[in-house]
Amino acid sequence: MAIAIKAIPTLYGEDAFRFREEIDKVDWICDHRPERDIKKDPRYAMMKKVLSKAKPWSNKMHTRTL
């Protein structure tokens, strides 16, 4: 038994215009956030510490011999 395919809702006219304005407003707000230095984040420091202790990836461990 086949599953019915539903139509994708599409906005027209004033609704589409209003939706596009909201998208542009959110984009503008997100683009004007102050820049943060990620290296000052304590989670970044913890990640660097964990990665410095980790062994480098090696393909030798995961290759098969024929």
N, C-alpha and C positions, 0 to 999 in steps of 0.2 A: 504494500500500500504506500503510495507516495505522500510526502508531506507537502502541504500547501505552502507556496512561497508568498510571503506578504510583501506588499509594496513598501518602499522606503519613504517615510514622510518627507516632503519637500516644502520649504517655506517660500511664499510668494508675496510680492507687494510690500506693504507696510511692515509685516512681520519679519520678512527677510531683511529689510533695511534696518529695523531696530536691533535685530540679532547681530548684524554686521557691525553696527555702532558699538554694541557691548563688547564684541570681540576686540575691536580697535582700542577701546578704553582700557581693557584689561592688559593688552599688549603694551600700551603706553605706560601704564602703572608699573608693570614688571620690568620694562626697559630702564626706568628711571630709579631703580633701587640703588642704594649705595653699594659700591664694590666692597667685598670682604676679602681679607687675606686668609686663604684657607690654611696656610702654614701655621697660623696662630691658633687654629682649632685644636683642642685637646684630642679629639677623635683622630685627627690627621696624624698627630704625634704618636698615638698608640698604634695606628696602622703601620707607620714607618718602622716602629720598633719591632712589631711582629714580623714584617717582611724582611728586616735586616737579619733576623734569626732563622728565617726559613731557608731551606736549601734551594738553590736555583733549579729550575725545571730542566730535566734531562730527557732527551728522546731515547737514550740508550736503555732506559728502564722499561720502555713501552714498545720496543720493536720486537718483532717475532723473528725467529730464525727459521729458514725454510729447509 
